[in-house]
């Protein structure tokens, strides 16, 4: 309290930084609830906050840009950690063409648009277009998680979004050096083609050399357990940030390449386990993105937007309608590995993100410091860039999901089921779910079981759910739920733990572990388990006994004539409800805590065909509308 009285500014800084985080996370949550791109709400929140508060009172421009650069380095490192070379078996050619040929086409065409429509001089137009070559993992990643397109499209966009960022930043550095003389850290270098090639070679040498060397060394250190588990994530973070800084000091803006290479190499080595590192970086990325867009959005004033909105609008339309489609279709010309539908989708998916915002701010500041005829244009670079970011995120964010579904590259609200462990009852349940229009996939190590599923018309994979193949190669498009029903409770738990990360822990289910009725010392922890599968707790052995006693899969309609109470009275404890098909064409997995069905719902249950009551004859679809009149 005494310190606060001596330094009132301390209280203001505390309020500022805590408010930024609170506003950012609140915007993320609201975006999730409204199902809109989070970056839109983050930028809007920052913009509104900037109207009422001047953040220059607590953080100066140079300090802010240093923090932004470090945060971008962390985001790029995390992005690199998600890239697997196995994804390039199908998407490699498309990614190489997009990042290589496509970025050059995009740079050239957008330079023309920036000059004639954006109102920039040729030199500044070429610089701005180099900055806007990037797309960005901060926007692409959340969109892909929301849309869940087919694996080929997902891999192409994810790789392009991460790899293109350092490419765009390096291109902007080279353009700035060639047209305006090198910025800080590069004084004394010659301009022209020789200087540009020298700078490019130095950037690649430093970025690849430092990134690969650090990842190789870290993999050996982690493999030998020279760093305790609780320090491994922060050690990787600290080394990544240190290398980012060193790389940038050696060569301007080469740090993005360094941390990206470091992340990619770490992700594809097999010496050390880094999953916990990846999960830590994902949490950190969410925090950083939330804060960055709030802070950067607050730097744009109403006057800034009013100054550029006409030219920026025309430039934005050109980027969406002309630049991206031309770059995609020309770069992918003759590439038969990418279908026309996929090319069309790629041509309508290029949102800009935090890297474009950060890099534009840095170069606008450097250009302004140089003064001269470009000083006035420097003031327009950041507003135009932010206008493009908001416009592309709004357009592509709102278009991404419906377009993917329209082109057959994704499914609306994925509710399909992945069955781990194949039994006769699960095959019958899968057939009903598939006939209802939902995707079903089954996986088992038993070849005979997978053959039975395939004979019944159900897609099945003969593999171990805990294998690297299952983690990286399974096509989960349209899959929203996991049901682990193998005879091994530990395998079921590990399957839920393995795929809970991608499907969401609330969407993974397993049979009730048998040892949970044991003493505290002998029972396994419930922390890692999926949710209980079925309308009442039932173990694998209990389910097997249930089926051996004659229980079979039936689909029952709940209506006014046969209500949920009638269902309970008719079947009593002899029914185990597994799934519910609601009238709104939604599928849900039943648990002991699930709400009671309402008229219009259909229940997929394990019930006994023979009861003390007479059951109505089943239709060919296997559907029952309840009991027939008693004789």
N, C-alpha and C positions, 0 to 999 in steps of 0.2 A: 504493500500500500504506500509505503514511504517512497519507493522508487517511482511509482505512478505520479505522486504529487510533485516530485522533482522533475519529472519528464513527461508532461501531458501527451507528447507526441507518441509515447510508447503505447498508451491506451488506444490511440487512433490506429496505429499499425496493427495492434492485436485485433481490433474490430474489423479492419480492412481484410486481413488475411483469412480470418475465420469466416467472414461473410462471403468471401470469394468461394471458398470450399463449400459452404452451405448452399449458396446459390447454384453452384455447378452441379452438385449431387442432386439437388431438388429438381433442376432442369432435366437431368438424366432420368430421374424417376418419372417425372411428368411425361417425358417423351415416350418412355416405355408404356405408360398407361394409355396414352393417346395413339400409340403405334405410329409415331412420326420420327423422322431422323433426329437424333439427339442434338446434332450440331446446329440445327436450325434454332432450337430453343436456347441453346447455349449462347449463340451469337446474338439472338434477340434479347436475352437477359442481360448480356454484357453491354449491348448498345443502350438499353434503357438505363442500366446502372450508371453508364458513363455520362448520361445527361444530368444526373443528380449529384454525381461525385467526381471530382478530379483526382485520379489516382497518382498524378505527378506529385501530390502533396506528401506521399509516403514512400514512393519508389521512383527513382530517376530513370531516365530513358536507357542509359547505358547498362545499369544494373538489371533492368527488366529484360533487355535483349540478351544479356548473358544467361539469365535464368531460362528464358525461352529457348535458347540454343541448347542448353543442357537437357531441358525437358524433351525437345525434339530428338536429341540423341538417344534418350531412353526409349522413346516410342519406336525409333528405327531399330534399335537393338531388339526390342520385343517383337517387332515385325519379322526380323530375320530369324528369330527363334521358332517361328511358326512355319517356315518354308522347308518343305521336304523335297529332296531331289526325285523321289518316287513319283511325285505329281507331274514331273516334267516328261515322263515317258509318253504321255498323250499330249500334253500341253506345251512341251518345250519349244517346238518350232514356232507356234503361235506367239509365245511370250517373247522369244528372241526377235521375231519380226516386229512385234508391237514396240518393244523397247528400243530396237535399233532403227529400222526403216520408219516405223510409225511415228516415233518421236521427232525424227528429222522432218517428215512431211508435216506433222502438226506444227512444228516450230516455223517452218516456211510459210504455210498457209495462214497461220494466226498472225504472223508478222505483217502480212499484207492487210489483214483485217484490223489489226491494232493501229496501223498507219492511216488507212482510209476511213475507218469507222470509229476507231477509238480516239483519233485526233492527236496521236503521238508523232513526233518526228521519227524518221527511219531508225536512227540509232536507239532511241528509247523504245520504239515498237519492237525491235529485235530483242532487246533485253527483257522487256515485259513478257514477250512470247516464250522466251527461254525459261523464265520462271514458271509460267503456266503450263509447261509441258507436263509437269507432275500431276498425279492424281492424288494418291495418299491413302495409307492404311488407316488413318484416323476416321475416314469416312467410308472407304470401301469395306473395311472389316465389319463394322456394325450393320451395313446394308446386306452383306453376304450372310451374316448370321440370321438376319431377319427374313430374307428371301429364300435362302437355302436352295440355290439353283443346282442344276446338274453338275456332277463333279468336274467335268472338263471346263465348263464356263467358270466355275468357282475357282479352280486352280489358275486359270489364265488371269482372271481379274485380281486374285490375291497376289500372285507373283508380280504382275505388272505394277500394281499399286505400291508395292514395297520397293522393288528394284528401280522403278522410274524416278523415285524421289532423289536419291543421290545423283542419278544421271542428270536430272533437271537442275539441281543445285550446282553441279560441276559445269554444266553447259552455261549457266548464268555467270559463273565466275570467269569462264573463258571469254564470253561475250563482253563482259564488263572490262576485262583486261585489254581485249583487242580494240574496243571502240572508245573507251574512256581512260585507258591507262589503269594499271592494276591498283587494287585497293590496298588496304592495310595488310601487312605481312608479305607483300610482294613487290615492294619498292625496289627499283633497280633492274627489274626484268625488262627485256626488250619487248616492244609491241610487235604486231604483225604476226604472220603465219609461224615464224620460227618461235616467237615467244609463246604463242598459243599452244603449239605442239609440245614445247618444253614443259609448260604448265600442266597440260593434260597427262604427259608421261609421268611427271612428278606426282600428280594426284593419284594416278592408278598405282604407282609403285608404293607410295606411302599407305594408301587405303587398303590395298590387297595385302601388302607385306605385314603391316601392323595388325590388321584384322585376323589374318590367317595365323600369324605367329602367336597372337594372344589366345585364340581359340584352341590351337594345338597344345599350348602350354597348360591352359586351364583344364583341358580334358584329362591330361596326365596327372595334374595336381588333384583333381576331384576323384579320379580313379583310385589313386593311392590313399585317399582319405586324409590328406595333409591338412584339410580344412574341415572343421566339424560341420555337421549338417545344418545347424542353426545359423552358421555364418556363410554358407555357400551362396545363397541368393544375393546377399549384400556384397560379398566379395566380387561376384560377377558384375554387379551393378557398379561398384567402385572402380574396378579395372576398366569397364566399358566407358565410363565417364572420363576417367583419366586419359585413356587412349583417344577419346573424342577431342579432348582439349589439346593434347600433344599434337595430334594430327592436324587440327586447325591452325595451330601455331606454326607448324612446318609448312603447311600449304592451305591457303584459305578455302574453307568449305569442304575439305577432304574428309572431315570427321564423320559425315553422314555415310560415306562409303566404308570407312573403317568399321564403324559399329554394325553396319548391315552385313558386311562380310563376316565379322566376328559372330554374329547371331546365326547366320546360315551355316557356317562351319560347325558351330556347337550343336545345332539342331540335327546335323547329319552324321555326326561321329557316333561311334558305338562303344566307346571306352567307358564313359561315365553317364550316370543317370541324371537328367536335367529337368525332369518333368516338374519338380517342385520349384525350380528356378523359373520356368515358363509361367507357372501359375502365379508366382509372386509378381512377375513383371506385368501380367495382365491386370492385376489389381492396381498396381502402380500406374499403369497406362490410363486406366479409367479416371484415377484421381487427377493425373496431369492434364488429360484432355479437358476434363471438367473445368479446371482452373485456367488453362491456357486460353480457351475460347472466350471465357468470361472477361479475362484481362485484356486480350487483344480486341475483342468486340467493343470494349469500353473506350478504346482509343479512337474509334471512328465517330465523328460528330455529325449532326444533322447537316451542318454547312458543307462538310466534306462530301457527303452523298449528293447534296443538291448541286454541287459544283460539277459532278461528273455523270449524273444519272442518265442523261440522254445518250452520250457517246458510249458509256458503259453498257447500256441496254442493247444498243446495236452490236457492240463487240460480243456481248454474251450470246445473242441470238446466232451470230456467225460461228462462235465456238461450238454451239450445240448442233446447229443444223448443217453446217458445212465442214468445219475443221475435223471434228471427231469422226464422222462417217467417212470422209475422204481418206483420213489416215488409216482407219481400220480396213476398209475394203481394198485400198491400194497395197497396204502392207501384207494382207492375207490373200492377195490374188494368187490363185493356183494352189493354195494350201487346202488339200482335200480332207485334212484331219479336222477342219473346222467347218461345220455345215453352214448353209446360208442363214438359217434361223439363229445360230450362235453368233455369226458375224453381225447380224442385225442387232442382236442384243448387246454385243460388245460396242457397237457404234453408238449406242444410246446409253452408255454407262461410263462417264468420266468426270465424277465430282472432284473438285479441288478441296484440299484440306489444310491442315496446320502448317505443313512445310511451305506451301505457297505463301501463306500469311507471314510466316517468320522470315523467309528469304526475301520477300518483297520489302518488308520493313527494313531489313539490313541494307539492301542495295539502294533503297530510296534515301536512307540516311547518308550513305556514302556519296551518292550523287548530289544530294543537297549540300554536303560539305565542300564539294568541288566548286559549287557555284557556277557562274557562267550562264550560257544560254539554256542549260538543262535544269537549272535550279527550280524554275516554275513547274516544269514537267515532273520533277521529282515529287512534288507535293501531291500529284495526281495518281502516282503509281499505287500507293497503298489503298486509297478509296476504290479505285478500279478493281484491284485484286480482290478486295473484300466483297465488292459487288458481284464479281464472278463467282467467288466461293459460295455466297448465299444463294445466288441464282442457280448455279449448277447443283448444289446440294438439294435445293427445293425441287428442281425439275427432276433430276435423276432419282432423288429419294422417294418422291411420290409416284414416279413412273416404274421404278425397279420391279416391285412385286407384281402389279397387274400385267406388265409387259412380259415378265418371265412366265406367268401362267398362260397368257395368251399365246405365246410361242411354244408352249409345251415344255418349257425348261424348268418349271418348278410347280409345286402344288400349293393351293391356298390352305393356310393353316394346317400344316402337316400333322396328320393324326394316325398315320399308319403304325403298324406294330412290328417290332423285331422280336421274334421268339428265340430265346436261347435255350436249346434243348427241345428235341422234337419227340412228341408222344402222339398217340392216336387221338386223344382229346384235343390237343393243341392244333393238330391238322384240321380237325372238323371245325374248331373255332375260327381258325385262319380262313377256311373256305367261306364261312358266313361273312366275316369282316371284308374279305376281298370282293365277294359278290355285292356288298353294300357300297363298293366304290372306293375303299381305302387300300392303300398299298400294304402288302404283307411280305415279310422276309423272314426265313427261318435259317438257323445255323446250328450245326451239331458236328461233333467229331466222328459220329457213327455213320458210316457210308450207307448202311442199310436204311437208317432213319431218314437221311436226306433223300434217298431214292424213293422212299414211300411218299414223302412230301411232294416231290416232283411228279410222281405218278398221279397225285391228286390235283395237280395243276398249280401248286404253290411254289414260288421261287425259293430255292433252298441252297445253302452253301455248306460244303463239307470242309469245315475249318474249326480251329480253336478260337473261341471268342476272346481269349487273352493273348492271342498271337499278334505280332506286328502287322500281319496281313489284315486282320480284322480291324485294327486301329486305323490303318492307312488306306486300305483298298475297298472296304465295304462301301457301297453306294447307298447312303442314307437319305437320298432325296425322297420326300414324302413320308419319312419315318418320324413320328413324334413320340412314340413310347417304346420302352424296352420291358419285356417280361422275361425274367430269368427263372426257368423252371427245370433246371437239370437236377439229377439226384444228389448232387454235391452242393451243400449249402455254402461252402467256401467259394466255389466257382461262381455261384449266383451272386454272392456279395462282391467278388472282384469284378464281375461283369458290370454290375451297377456302378461300382466305383470307377471303372474304366470309361464307360460311356455316359456317366452322369455329367461329366464335364461338357460334353457336346450337346446332349439332349436336355440337360437340366435335371437337377437332383429330384425335383418334384415329379418327373416323368419316367423314373425308372422303378420297376417293381420286381419283387421276388417272393417265392414261397417262404412262409414263416420258418426261420431256422429251428431245427429240432432241439438244439442245445439251449434255447432261451428259457426252457422250463427247468434247466439245471441250476445248480448253485451259482452264486456270483463268481466264484473262482473258476468254475468249469465252463460257463457260458461265454460265448463270444460277445464282443462289444457291439452295441446297436448303432454306434456312431457312423459306421461305414455301410450299413445295410440300405437297400432300397426300401420303398414302401411295401407294406404287406399286400400281396396279390390275392384278390378274392373278397367276397362280402363278409367272410369271417376268417379268423386266423386258421390256417391249415398248413401242415408241414408236407414235405414231399411224400413221406410214408403214408400220412393221412389221405393225401390225394390219390395215391396208388391204391390204397385199400378201398377208397370211395369208388374208383373206376372199376376195380375188380369185382365189387359188389353189384355192378350193373348200371352205374350212373353213366349217362350219355349226354352229349352236347345237344341242347335244344334252344331254339329262339322263340321267345314268348312275347306277344304284344300286350302291353298294358293299355287298357281303354276303360270306358265308362262301365262296360258290362263285366270286365275282369280287371279289377283295380289291384294296386300293390298289396293291399290288405288281403284280397282274395288269393293273390299269389302266395303270400306268406301262410295263409290258412290252408291252402291246398297242398303246398309242398312242405311247409314247416321247416324243420332243421335238415330235411333231406336235400335241400337245394343249395348249391354254391354258385352265386352269381359272379361271373368273371368280367363281363363287359356290358356297357349300356350304349345303345344307339338311340340318340335323342331325335325328336321330330325335326330339329333344325339341321339334320345331317351332320351331327357331331358325334364322335366316338369318345368314350371315356372308359378308363380302366377302373373297375370297382375295387374298393378297399373296405375294411370294417367301418370306416368313418364316412363312407359315401352317403350322399343324401338319397332319400327314398325316390323311386321312379314315379313319374307322373303320367297321366294319360297321354298317349302318343309315343311313349318310349318303348323300346324293344330291349329285352334282356337276353343275353347269351349266357346260358347257365349249364352247369352239370346237375342233372336231375335223374331220378329213377323213372324208367318208363312204366314200371308196374307199381301201382300204389293201391291203397284200399279204396280209391275212387277210380271211376272210369275216366280216362283221359281222351280228349277229342282226337280223332284221327289226324295225323300230321299231313300237311300238304307236301308236295314235292320239294318245296324250298326248305322244309324242315321247320316251318313256323307253326307255333301253337297259339291259339287265341284263348286258351284256358280250358277248363274242364267241360265236358259235355254233360247234359242232364243225367242225373243218376237213374239207373234202371229201377 
